[in-house]
Amino acid sequence: MSLYKIAVIGDRESVLGFRALGLEVYSADEDSVKDIFKRLSHRESRYAIIYVTEDFVPLLSAEISAVADELVPAIIPIPSKNGSLGLGAAALSSTVERAVGANIL
């Protein structure tokens, strides 16, 4: 039986609370986020879900696109301590539209 893990990437203040939920937390900055994401999104790392704070999503657009069609990991944008940029809702809407064939949201 293979076990998958869940990770959260973001600035320290935004992700620290996820540790209390048992998730693996990776504190990042603009210089380190790409390396952390590449390491975690590699198939052998065994992460099924990687939450990324919305502040870092634009910096990771190429890396996220590279794994977008893979079954795992699922990349899910979440708001940071600065609030939501709407990227998570936009990603969900796009995914639903691709799956259903129309924007039902």
N, CA, C and O atoms as CSV, one atom per row, in Angstrom:
chain,resi,resn,atom,element,x,y,z
A,1,MET,N,N,0.845,-1.174,0.000
A,1,MET,CA,C,0.000,0.000,0.000
A,1,MET,C,C,0.894,1.242,0.000
A,1,MET,O,O,1.787,1.373,0.837
A,2,SER,N,N,0.647,2.140,-0.938
A,2,SER,CA,C,1.443,3.362,-0.978
A,2,SER,C,C,0.720,4.495,-0.264
A,2,SER,O,O,-0.472,4.730,-0.461
A,3,LEU,N,N,1.474,5.172,0.555
A,3,LEU,CA,C,0.936,6.303,1.304
A,3,LEU,C,C,1.419,7.600,0.688
A,3,LEU,O,O,2.591,7.750,0.345
A,4,TYR,N,N,0.502,8.521,0.558
A,4,TYR,CA,C,0.844,9.830,0.027
A,4,TYR,C,C,0.861,10.852,1.153
A,4,TYR,O,O,0.258,10.655,2.208
A,5,LYS,N,N,1.570,11.952,0.898
A,5,LYS,CA,C,1.703,13.011,1.890
A,5,LYS,C,C,1.067,14.292,1.352
A,5,LYS,O,O,0.771,14.405,0.162
A,6,ILE,N,N,0.864,15.251,2.255
A,6,ILE,CA,C,0.326,16.562,1.899
A,6,ILE,C,C,1.307,17.620,2.377
A,6,ILE,O,O,1.785,17.572,3.510
A,7,ALA,N,N,1.603,18.580,1.500
A,7,ALA,CA,C,2.544,19.651,1.839
A,7,ALA,C,C,1.881,21.016,1.663
A,7,ALA,O,O,0.921,21.172,0.909
A,8,VAL,N,N,2.415,21.982,2.372
A,8,VAL,CA,C,1.983,23.372,2.252
A,8,VAL,C,C,3.239,24.222,2.057
A,8,VAL,O,O,4.184,24.140,2.841
A,9,ILE,N,N,3.236,25.040,1.002
A,9,ILE,CA,C,4.363,25.927,0.711
A,9,ILE,C,C,3.881,27.366,0.804
A,9,ILE,O,O,2.845,27.718,0.241
A,10,GLY,N,N,4.634,28.193,1.513
A,10,GLY,CA,C,4.296,29.604,1.593
A,10,GLY,C,C,5.194,30.321,2.575
A,10,GLY,O,O,6.139,29.743,3.111
A,11,ASP,N,N,4.888,31.589,2.806
A,11,ASP,CA,C,5.681,32.327,3.784
A,11,ASP,C,C,5.394,31.768,5.174
A,11,ASP,O,O,4.335,31.186,5.410
A,12,ARG,N,N,6.313,31.943,6.061
A,12,ARG,CA,C,6.257,31.321,7.385
A,12,ARG,C,C,4.954,31.615,8.122
A,12,ARG,O,O,4.339,30.703,8.675
A,13,GLU,N,N,4.534,32.858,8.137
A,13,GLU,CA,C,3.340,33.249,8.883
A,13,GLU,C,C,2.069,32.618,8.309
A,13,GLU,O,O,1.134,32.322,9.054
A,14,SER,N,N,2.031,32.416,7.011
A,14,SER,CA,C,0.836,31.876,6.369
A,14,SER,C,C,0.692,30.368,6.531
A,14,SER,O,O,-0.428,29.856,6.542
A,15,VAL,N,N,1.795,29.654,6.656
A,15,VAL,CA,C,1.725,28.191,6.638
A,15,VAL,C,C,1.974,27.513,7.978
A,15,VAL,O,O,1.700,26.322,8.123
A,16,LEU,N,N,2.478,28.233,8.942
A,16,LEU,CA,C,2.864,27.614,10.209
A,16,LEU,C,C,1.713,26.871,10.890
A,16,LEU,O,O,1.930,25.807,11.470
A,17,GLY,N,N,0.510,27.405,10.831
A,17,GLY,CA,C,-0.636,26.774,11.475
A,17,GLY,C,C,-1.001,25.419,10.899
A,17,GLY,O,O,-1.615,24.604,11.587
A,18,PHE,N,N,-0.636,25.161,9.649
A,18,PHE,CA,C,-0.943,23.879,9.024
A,18,PHE,C,C,-0.166,22.727,9.658
A,18,PHE,O,O,-0.570,21.569,9.552
A,19,ARG,N,N,0.938,23.043,10.309
A,19,ARG,CA,C,1.720,22.017,10.991
A,19,ARG,C,C,0.894,21.353,12.095
A,19,ARG,O,O,1.023,20.153,12.337
A,20,ALA,N,N,0.047,22.139,12.759
A,20,ALA,CA,C,-0.805,21.603,13.828
A,20,ALA,C,C,-1.822,20.597,13.289
A,20,ALA,O,O,-2.334,19.770,14.044
A,21,LEU,N,N,-2.116,20.663,11.999
A,21,LEU,CA,C,-3.040,19.724,11.371
A,21,LEU,C,C,-2.338,18.461,10.876
A,21,LEU,O,O,-2.981,17.552,10.352
A,22,GLY,N,N,-1.021,18.410,11.045
A,22,GLY,CA,C,-0.274,17.238,10.615
A,22,GLY,C,C,0.253,17.313,9.195
A,22,GLY,O,O,0.772,16.324,8.678
A,23,LEU,N,N,0.132,18.467,8.555
A,23,LEU,CA,C,0.654,18.621,7.202
A,23,LEU,C,C,2.133,18.995,7.266
A,23,LEU,O,O,2.601,19.570,8.249
A,24,GLU,N,N,2.856,18.658,6.205
A,24,GLU,CA,C,4.265,19.026,6.141
A,24,GLU,C,C,4.359,20.451,5.605
A,24,GLU,O,O,3.856,20.751,4.522
A,25,VAL,N,N,5.002,21.315,6.363
A,25,VAL,CA,C,5.050,22.746,6.067
A,25,VAL,C,C,6.434,23.121,5.553
A,25,VAL,O,O,7.452,22.729,6.123
A,26,TYR,N,N,6.451,23.888,4.464
A,26,TYR,CA,C,7.705,24.372,3.890
A,26,TYR,C,C,7.630,25.882,3.786
A,26,TYR,O,O,6.892,26.432,2.968
A,27,SER,N,N,8.401,26.534,4.622
A,27,SER,CA,C,8.479,27.988,4.615
A,27,SER,C,C,9.393,28.410,3.476
A,27,SER,O,O,10.515,27.915,3.363
A,28,ALA,N,N,8.920,29.324,2.630
A,28,ALA,CA,C,9.681,29.698,1.438
A,28,ALA,C,C,9.705,31.212,1.282
A,28,ALA,O,O,8.932,31.942,1.904
A,29,ASP,N,N,10.612,31.650,0.436
A,29,ASP,CA,C,10.642,33.036,-0.006
A,29,ASP,C,C,10.780,33.012,-1.524
A,29,ASP,O,O,10.825,31.940,-2.127
A,30,GLU,N,N,10.846,34.177,-2.138
A,30,GLU,CA,C,10.895,34.232,-3.601
A,30,GLU,C,C,12.110,33.522,-4.182
A,30,GLU,O,O,12.057,33.025,-5.307
A,31,ASP,N,N,13.198,33.471,-3.430
A,31,ASP,CA,C,14.414,32.829,-3.926
A,31,ASP,C,C,14.377,31.310,-3.820
A,31,ASP,O,O,15.000,30.621,-4.626
A,32,SER,N,N,13.658,30.783,-2.840
A,32,SER,CA,C,13.692,29.339,-2.600
A,32,SER,C,C,12.454,28.588,-3.056
A,32,SER,O,O,12.474,27.358,-3.099
A,33,VAL,N,N,11.374,29.283,-3.397
A,33,VAL,CA,C,10.099,28.604,-3.651
A,33,VAL,C,C,10.161,27.658,-4.850
A,33,VAL,O,O,9.560,26.585,-4.808
A,34,LYS,N,N,10.865,28.025,-5.905
A,34,LYS,CA,C,10.940,27.150,-7.084
A,34,LYS,C,C,11.655,25.844,-6.767
A,34,LYS,O,O,11.202,24.775,-7.175
A,35,ASP,N,N,12.760,25.920,-6.048
A,35,ASP,CA,C,13.488,24.707,-5.684
A,35,ASP,C,C,12.655,23.799,-4.790
A,35,ASP,O,O,12.629,22.583,-4.978
A,36,ILE,N,N,11.979,24.395,-3.822
A,36,ILE,CA,C,11.127,23.609,-2.919
A,36,ILE,C,C,10.003,22.945,-3.711
A,36,ILE,O,O,9.732,21.757,-3.533
A,37,PHE,N,N,9.353,23.709,-4.581
A,37,PHE,CA,C,8.244,23.154,-5.360
A,37,PHE,C,C,8.711,22.017,-6.264
A,37,PHE,O,O,8.059,20.975,-6.333
A,38,LYS,N,N,9.818,22.204,-6.947
A,38,LYS,CA,C,10.330,21.147,-7.837
A,38,LYS,C,C,10.637,19.874,-7.061
A,38,LYS,O,O,10.343,18.775,-7.530
A,39,ARG,N,N,11.219,20.013,-5.890
A,39,ARG,CA,C,11.549,18.844,-5.065
A,39,ARG,C,C,10.286,18.121,-4.614
A,39,ARG,O,O,10.229,16.891,-4.643
A,40,LEU,N,N,9.278,18.875,-4.197
A,40,LEU,CA,C,8.057,18.262,-3.686
A,40,LEU,C,C,7.166,17.704,-4.787
A,40,LEU,O,O,6.467,16.715,-4.566
A,41,SER,N,N,7.174,18.310,-5.957
A,41,SER,CA,C,6.285,17.866,-7.033
A,41,SER,C,C,6.852,16.700,-7.829
A,41,SER,O,O,6.160,16.132,-8.674
A,42,HIS,N,N,8.087,16.343,-7.571
A,42,HIS,CA,C,8.686,15.192,-8.250
A,42,HIS,C,C,7.940,13.933,-7.835
A,42,HIS,O,O,7.641,13.749,-6.655
A,43,ARG,N,N,7.645,13.086,-8.775
A,43,ARG,CA,C,6.838,11.886,-8.536
A,43,ARG,C,C,7.349,11.041,-7.367
A,43,ARG,O,O,6.546,10.504,-6.603
A,44,GLU,N,N,8.633,10.917,-7.219
A,44,GLU,CA,C,9.196,10.077,-6.168
A,44,GLU,C,C,9.057,10.677,-4.770
A,44,GLU,O,O,9.323,9.996,-3.780
A,45,SER,N,N,8.644,11.939,-4.676
A,45,SER,CA,C,8.511,12.572,-3.360
A,45,SER,C,C,7.245,12.123,-2.635
A,45,SER,O,O,7.139,12.310,-1.423
A,46,ARG,N,N,6.286,11.536,-3.345
A,46,ARG,CA,C,5.078,10.940,-2.762
A,46,ARG,C,C,4.093,11.955,-2.179
A,46,ARG,O,O,3.391,11.646,-1.216
A,47,TYR,N,N,4.031,13.150,-2.745
A,47,TYR,CA,C,3.040,14.132,-2.305
A,47,TYR,C,C,1.820,14.050,-3.223
A,47,TYR,O,O,1.943,14.169,-4.443
A,48,ALA,N,N,0.652,13.848,-2.631
A,48,ALA,CA,C,-0.589,13.795,-3.401
A,48,ALA,C,C,-1.175,15.186,-3.574
A,48,ALA,O,O,-1.779,15.493,-4.601
A,49,ILE,N,N,-0.991,16.030,-2.556
A,49,ILE,CA,C,-1.525,17.390,-2.583
A,49,ILE,C,C,-0.441,18.357,-2.137
A,49,ILE,O,O,0.242,18.132,-1.138
A,50,ILE,N,N,-0.298,19.429,-2.891
A,50,ILE,CA,C,0.616,20.502,-2.503
A,50,ILE,C,C,-0.188,21.798,-2.515
A,50,ILE,O,O,-0.607,22.279,-3.568
A,51,TYR,N,N,-0.392,22.348,-1.330
A,51,TYR,CA,C,-1.028,23.653,-1.199
A,51,TYR,C,C,0.060,24.711,-1.346
A,51,TYR,O,O,1.132,24.597,-0.753
A,52,VAL,N,N,-0.225,25.744,-2.143
A,52,VAL,CA,C,0.727,26.832,-2.364
A,52,VAL,C,C,0.006,28.147,-2.107
A,52,VAL,O,O,-1.075,28.377,-2.648
A,53,THR,N,N,0.594,29.012,-1.287
A,53,THR,CA,C,-0.047,30.306,-1.061
A,53,THR,C,C,-0.096,31.091,-2.368
A,53,THR,O,O,0.821,31.030,-3.187
A,54,GLU,N,N,-1.181,31.822,-2.538
A,54,GLU,CA,C,-1.425,32.520,-3.799
A,54,GLU,C,C,-0.327,33.515,-4.157
A,54,GLU,O,O,-0.134,33.820,-5.334
A,55,ASP,N,N,0.391,34.021,-3.169
A,55,ASP,CA,C,1.483,34.957,-3.451
A,55,ASP,C,C,2.560,34.320,-4.320
A,55,ASP,O,O,3.219,35.010,-5.097
A,56,PHE,N,N,2.743,33.000,-4.191
A,56,PHE,CA,C,3.803,32.317,-4.927
A,56,PHE,C,C,3.343,31.696,-6.246
A,56,PHE,O,O,4.176,31.287,-7.054
A,57,VAL,N,N,2.046,31.620,-6.474
A,57,VAL,CA,C,1.542,30.975,-7.685
A,57,VAL,C,C,2.076,31.633,-8.964
A,57,VAL,O,O,2.491,30.911,-9.870
A,58,PRO,N,N,2.085,32.974,-9.080
A,58,PRO,CA,C,2.645,33.569,-10.305
A,58,PRO,C,C,4.124,33.218,-10.526
A,58,PRO,O,O,4.559,33.076,-11.669
A,59,LEU,N,N,4.888,33.079,-9.455
A,59,LEU,CA,C,6.302,32.725,-9.586
A,59,LEU,C,C,6.489,31.281,-10.045
A,59,LEU,O,O,7.522,30.929,-10.614
A,60,LEU,N,N,5.472,30.445,-9.790
A,60,LEU,CA,C,5.559,29.015,-10.097
A,60,LEU,C,C,4.732,28.611,-11.310
A,60,LEU,O,O,4.485,27.422,-11.511
A,61,SER,N,N,4.305,29.557,-12.113
A,61,SER,CA,C,3.378,29.238,-13.202
A,61,SER,C,C,3.924,28.174,-14.146
A,61,SER,O,O,3.185,27.264,-14.524
A,62,ALA,N,N,5.182,28.256,-14.537
A,62,ALA,CA,C,5.762,27.250,-15.442
A,62,ALA,C,C,5.852,25.888,-14.760
A,62,ALA,O,O,5.564,24.863,-15.378
A,63,GLU,N,N,6.243,25.873,-13.514
A,63,GLU,CA,C,6.381,24.618,-12.775
A,63,GLU,C,C,5.017,23.968,-12.529
A,63,GLU,O,O,4.882,22.748,-12.625
A,64,ILE,N,N,4.012,24.781,-12.213
A,64,ILE,CA,C,2.662,24.254,-12.007
A,64,ILE,C,C,2.102,23.709,-13.315
A,64,ILE,O,O,1.469,22.653,-13.323
A,65,SER,N,N,2.325,24.412,-14.417
A,65,SER,CA,C,1.859,23.944,-15.723
A,65,SER,C,C,2.487,22.604,-16.099
A,65,SER,O,O,1.853,21.771,-16.746
A,66,ALA,N,N,3.734,22.406,-15.687
A,66,ALA,CA,C,4.440,21.164,-16.028
A,66,ALA,C,C,3.816,19.942,-15.368
A,66,ALA,O,O,3.926,18.837,-15.899
A,67,VAL,N,N,3.160,20.118,-14.218
A,67,VAL,CA,C,2.558,18.977,-13.518
A,67,VAL,C,C,1.028,19.021,-13.544
A,67,VAL,O,O,0.382,18.178,-12.921
A,68,ALA,N,N,0.443,19.980,-14.247
A,68,ALA,CA,C,-1.008,20.188,-14.225
A,68,ALA,C,C,-1.797,18.987,-14.730
A,68,ALA,O,O,-2.893,18.730,-14.232
A,69,ASP,N,N,-1.283,18.255,-15.687
A,69,ASP,CA,C,-2.012,17.130,-16.258
A,69,ASP,C,C,-1.716,15.805,-15.576
A,69,ASP,O,O,-2.265,14.772,-15.959
A,70,GLU,N,N,-0.858,15.827,-14.575
A,70,GLU,CA,C,-0.541,14.608,-13.829
A,70,GLU,C,C,-1.641,14.328,-12.802
A,70,GLU,O,O,-2.303,15.246,-12.317
A,71,LEU,N,N,-1.820,13.062,-12.487
A,71,LEU,CA,C,-2.803,12.681,-11.474
A,71,LEU,C,C,-2.404,13.197,-10.097
A,71,LEU,O,O,-3.233,13.741,-9.367
A,72,VAL,N,N,-1.160,13.029,-9.753
A,72,VAL,CA,C,-0.616,13.568,-8.505
A,72,VAL,C,C,0.691,14.269,-8.815
A,72,VAL,O,O,1.427,13.805,-9.686
A,73,PRO,N,N,1.007,15.329,-8.165
A,73,PRO,CA,C,0.267,15.954,-7.077
A,73,PRO,C,C,-0.783,16.932,-7.595
A,73,PRO,O,O,-0.648,17.500,-8.679
A,74,ALA,N,N,-1.819,17.112,-6.803
A,74,ALA,CA,C,-2.795,18.169,-7.059
A,74,ALA,C,C,-2.222,19.444,-6.449
A,74,ALA,O,O,-1.835,19.460,-5.281
A,75,ILE,N,N,-2.169,20.497,-7.232
A,75,ILE,CA,C,-1.642,21.778,-6.760
A,75,ILE,C,C,-2.838,22.683,-6.472
A,75,ILE,O,O,-3.642,22.969,-7.360
A,76,ILE,N,N,-2.945,23.129,-5.223
A,76,ILE,CA,C,-4.100,23.906,-4.805
A,76,ILE,C,C,-3.650,25.238,-4.218
A,76,ILE,O,O,-3.006,25.272,-3.169
A,77,PRO,N,N,-3.990,26.344,-4.899
A,77,PRO,CA,C,-3.660,27.664,-4.355
A,77,PRO,C,C,-4.538,27.984,-3.149
A,77,PRO,O,O,-5.740,27.720,-3.158
A,78,ILE,N,N,-3.930,28.552,-2.120
A,78,ILE,CA,C,-4.657,28.964,-0.921
A,78,ILE,C,C,-4.279,30.408,-0.594
A,78,ILE,O,O,-3.192,30.858,-0.957
A,79,PRO,N,N,-5.163,31.135,0.085
A,79,PRO,CA,C,-4.838,32.517,0.470
A,79,PRO,C,C,-3.655,32.553,1.436
A,79,PRO,O,O,-3.415,31.601,2.179
A,80,SER,N,N,-2.938,33.641,1.413
A,80,SER,CA,C,-1.829,33.842,2.349
A,80,SER,C,C,-2.299,34.766,3.466
A,80,SER,O,O,-3.478,35.111,3.545
A,81,LYS,N,N,-1.384,35.154,4.308
A,81,LYS,CA,C,-1.705,36.088,5.398
A,81,LYS,C,C,-2.187,37.431,4.849
A,81,LYS,O,O,-2.835,38.198,5.562
A,82,ASN,N,N,-1.874,37.716,3.589
A,82,ASN,CA,C,-2.275,38.971,2.956
A,82,ASN,C,C,-3.684,38.927,2.383
A,82,ASN,O,O,-4.174,39.936,1.874
A,83,GLY,N,N,-4.344,37.775,2.458
A,83,GLY,CA,C,-5.686,37.624,1.908
A,83,GLY,C,C,-5.663,36.908,0.572
A,83,GLY,O,O,-4.614,36.474,0.097
A,84,SER,N,N,-6.823,36.795,-0.017
A,84,SER,CA,C,-6.973,36.065,-1.270
A,84,SER,C,C,-6.769,36.975,-2.474
A,84,SER,O,O,-7.182,38.134,-2.477
A,85,LEU,N,N,-6.128,36.427,-3.483
A,85,LEU,CA,C,-5.971,37.117,-4.757
A,85,LEU,C,C,-6.980,36.605,-5.771
A,85,LEU,O,O,-7.032,37.097,-6.898
A,86,GLY,N,N,-7.791,35.611,-5.378
A,86,GLY,CA,C,-8.785,35.031,-6.274
A,86,GLY,C,C,-8.240,33.944,-7.173
A,86,GLY,O,O,-8.971,33.431,-8.020
A,87,LEU,N,N,-6.978,33.575,-7.016
A,87,LEU,CA,C,-6.365,32.569,-7.885
A,87,LEU,C,C,-6.928,31.181,-7.634
A,87,LEU,O,O,-7.084,30.401,-8.573
A,88,GLY,N,N,-7.232,30.862,-6.393
A,88,GLY,CA,C,-7.792,29.552,-6.069
A,88,GLY,C,C,-9.160,29.372,-6.698
A,88,GLY,O,O,-9.447,28.321,-7.270
A,89,ALA,N,N,-10.008,30.385,-6.597
A,89,ALA,CA,C,-11.344,30.325,-7.193
A,89,ALA,C,C,-11.260,30.250,-8.710
A,89,ALA,O,O,-12.034,29.529,-9.340
A,90,ALA,N,N,-10.327,30.987,-9.299
A,90,ALA,CA,C,-10.153,30.956,-10.749
A,90,ALA,C,C,-9.677,29.580,-11.211
A,90,ALA,O,O,-10.128,29.078,-12.241
A,91,ALA,N,N,-8.765,28.968,-10.450
A,91,ALA,CA,C,-8.277,27.628,-10.797
A,91,ALA,C,C,-9.397,26.602,-10.696
A,91,ALA,O,O,-9.515,25.729,-11.556
A,92,LEU,N,N,-10.215,26.697,-9.659
A,92,LEU,CA,C,-11.339,25.786,-9.506
A,92,LEU,C,C,-12.325,25.948,-10.654
A,92,LEU,O,O,-12.788,24.953,-11.213
A,93,SER,N,N,-12.648,27.171,-11.011
A,93,SER,CA,C,-13.567,27.428,-12.107
A,93,SER,C,C,-13.046,26.854,-13.419
A,93,SER,O,O,-13.803,26.262,-14.187
A,94,SER,N,N,-11.759,27.029,-13.672
A,94,SER,CA,C,-11.139,26.506,-14.886
A,94,SER,C,C,-11.180,24.983,-14.915
A,94,SER,O,O,-11.449,24.387,-15.958
A,95,THR,N,N,-10.915,24.358,-13.782
A,95,THR,CA,C,-10.926,22.903,-13.707
A,95,THR,C,C,-12.333,22.358,-13.941
A,95,THR,O,O,-12.509,21.377,-14.665
A,96,VAL,N,N,-13.323,22.984,-13.336
A,96,VAL,CA,C,-14.711,22.552,-13.522
A,96,VAL,C,C,-15.123,22.725,-14.975
A,96,VAL,O,O,-15.789,21.860,-15.544
A,97,GLU,N,N,-14.732,23.829,-15.570
A,97,GLU,CA,C,-15.079,24.075,-16.970
A,97,GLU,C,C,-14.457,23.028,-17.892
A,97,GLU,O,O,-15.104,22.566,-18.832
A,98,ARG,N,N,-13.193,22.649,-17.627
A,98,ARG,CA,C,-12.544,21.605,-18.431
A,98,ARG,C,C,-13.239,20.266,-18.254
A,98,ARG,O,O,-13.399,19.520,-19.220
A,99,ALA,N,N,-13.652,19.954,-17.036
A,99,ALA,CA,C,-14.252,18.655,-16.745
A,99,ALA,C,C,-15.678,18.550,-17.302
A,99,ALA,O,O,-16.062,17.516,-17.848
A,100,VAL,N,N,-16.455,19.627,-17.158
A,100,VAL,CA,C,-17.867,19.595,-17.534
A,100,VAL,C,C,-18.093,20.071,-18.962
A,100,VAL,O,O,-19.045,19.644,-19.616
A,101,GLY,N,N,-17.230,20.949,-19.448
A,101,GLY,CA,C,-17.388,21.486,-20.777
A,101,GLY,C,C,-18.053,22.849,-20.806
A,101,GLY,O,O,-18.207,23.447,-21.871
A,102,ALA,N,N,-18.450,23.344,-19.637
A,102,ALA,CA,C,-19.069,24.669,-19.524
A,102,ALA,C,C,-18.821,25.190,-18.122
A,102,ALA,O,O,-18.621,24.413,-17.188
A,103,ASN,N,N,-18.833,26.495,-17.979
A,103,ASN,CA,C,-18.635,27.098,-16.675
A,103,ASN,C,C,-19.966,27.079,-15.928
A,103,ASN,O,O,-20.832,27.920,-16.171
A,104,ILE,N,N,-20.125,26.121,-15.022
A,104,ILE,CA,C,-21.369,26.002,-14.273
A,104,ILE,C,C,-21.317,26.742,-12.943
A,104,ILE,O,O,-22.312,26.797,-12.220
A,105,LEU,N,N,-20.166,27.309,-12.621
A,105,LEU,CA,C,-20.025,28.055,-11.369
A,105,LEU,C,C,-20.379,29.500,-11.604
A,105,LEU,O,O,-20.327,30.307,-10.676
